[in-house]
Amino acid sequence: MMRIKISLVKTAIGISNIFNEAWPNADMLKSAKKMSEPLQNNFAFVACKNDRVLGAIILQEVTCDTKPALFIGGIGVSPEIQSHGLGGMLLNQAKNRASAERKLCVLQVPSDNSRAMNFYIKHGFKNLTPNMNFNIPITGMLYDPLTS
């Protein structure tokens, strides 16, 4: 079994470099860089093995309908180890943090990305009303630790 260390990262440089280092052409890099600007409300869990980034989840503290929440701004796993449980481990870190802080955990996913939708549903997220974001159909998803 592969030994992977998951660490909390709170620095702007650390957050913006996570995806840059592992996936220089990833679309979520734009999101990661944007999210690292207001540092006080952002952090990431990073999975590493032998100092190599294998995956990360970037979180932002937000308010969702007046309730405190953690917004998942990006999650990524290195392609060679996808479908081996690391994405679920990172997502569980976010859910555990939300539970410990009594917060919702929310995210947005393109409505036509059935693989991602099924992944989040498998991990206890519920679909919210689809909407349009940048002319792309987006479905909001919610994990409520008090009801899940």
Secondary structure, 3 states (H helix, E strand, C coil): CCCCEEEEECCHHHHHHHHHHHCCCCCHHHHHHHHCCCHHHEEEEEEEECCEEEEEEEEEEEEECCEEEEEEEEEEECHHHCCCCHHHHHHHHHHHHHHHCCCEEEEEEECCCHHHHHHHHHCCCEEEEEEEECCEEEEEEEECCCCC
